[in-house]
Amino acid sequence: MDISVFGLGYVGCVSLGCLAQDGNQVIGVDINSTKVDLINDGKATIVEKDIDAIIEKEHQNGRISATDDTHDAVMNSSLSIICVGTPSLNNGHLNMDYMYNTARSIGKALKSKTSFHVISIRSTVNPGTNQVVGRIIEEESGKQRNVDFAVVSNPEFLREGSAISDYYNPPYTVIGSDNEVAINCVKDAFKSINAPFKVVDIKVAEMIKYINNSFHALKVSFANEVGNICKKLGVDSHELMNLFMEDDHLNISKAYLRPGFAYGGSCLPKDLKGLSTMAHDFYLETPVISSIENSNTCQKRLVFDKILDTRAKAIGVLGISFKAGTDDLRSSPIVEVIEKLIGKGKEINIFDNNVQISRLIGKNKSFIMEKLPHIGNLLKEDITEVINSSELIIITNPSEEIKSVSIPDNKIIFDLTRIQSLENHPNYNGLSW
């Protein structure tokens, strides 16, 4: 199948590579020339396990290309998948500019297309967006929905750090549509995915990501609060939660239920805030959902206070991305802590082998440059240099390089992720264990 993918960020890059790997001819579309050039050079736009090799191989196979020309992409594909960003505004609502601008561009391109075209929305959007996108395309193209084109809602369930595995092994593939031809088209595009297809009402498909991610955020905060209580009682929080997770009849899932640091990234905070804003717009009280973000903020404050209690002046941070194996700094909780530590006059050195300032692009780059404008001076390429120059070592993710590093006995360790091989260190401190 000939497919165009709009937006070459995390979801778009993974979708581009995996769809091509499955034998499709895929065109990536983005207004960011750097991302377009990277794909056309056979390079991924993100840091993610296995994606570099997939993009390189499928580029060599001639199945991948990229452009900023929407008309060309639409004319040379039968399915357009929209993966553009929908970031939060300050008021909690989503910034839909990228989504609606993409819809306008696709609509203009469809003016000169005679064959039926399917548009699939993979981005996380509010219920009702599918209908708005359809109206925009009708207005711009002069064509009729479900006669000349169809719009499908097909949310993704990718976690950064395991996105390729998640792509092929989601819990289900959700399709929200009012058009049978479009449903079959999407099923054909994702036929190699190891999951059942769930054809549902369009608004249900648009809403499911909010519910999933808000619940994931709740699980993280719940586990962290349990861990904090356990620490005060002298109870091993991980042993307790391992027992809790053995109940897969009622407690459902093990994911996100390990006590540790705050959640972050681009999905959980945004979708949780989006769901809370929806409730607020309808004057509904949602005390549990509304308290999740506050609990997460408390976890960041707890870490900050514990760091200050050590009275260490020179601090080394091992890992700055919000999850090991990625370079995603957006809403990374440790970034906020570092920002406050610098404000307290602390000397900060950072090691993260996945984060290179020269490779950061788009929202990822703008976020870190706003929070830590001198990040380039803080990042070090040698983990040993960071350790040797620091009194306190903060461990934020369990990458293999960090797990295997040797830390001298005179250093203080503050572990936010629980690397058990370090627990015998004489100055080891766990966050909530």
Secondary structure, DSSP 8 states (H G I E B T S, - for coil): -EEEEE--SHHHHHHHHHHHHTT-EEEEE-S-HHHHHHHHTT--SS--TTHHHHHHHHHHTT-EEEES-HHHHHHT-SEEEE-----B-TTS-B--HHHHHHHHHHHHHHTT--S-EEEEE-S---TTHHHHHHHHHHHHH---BTTTEEEEE------TTSHHHHHHS-S-EEEE-S-HHHHHHHHHHTTTSSS-EEEE-HHHHHHHHHHHHHHHHHHHHHHHHHHHHHHHHT--HHHHHHHHHH-TTTS---TT-S--S---SSSHHHHHHHHHHHHHHTT---HHHHHHHHHHHHHHHHHHHHHHHTT-SEEEEE--SSSTT----TT-HHHHHHHHHHHTT-EEEEE-TT--GGG--HHHHHHHHHH-TTHHHHB-S-HHHHHHT-SEEEE----HHHHT----TTSEEEESS--GGGTTSTTEEES--
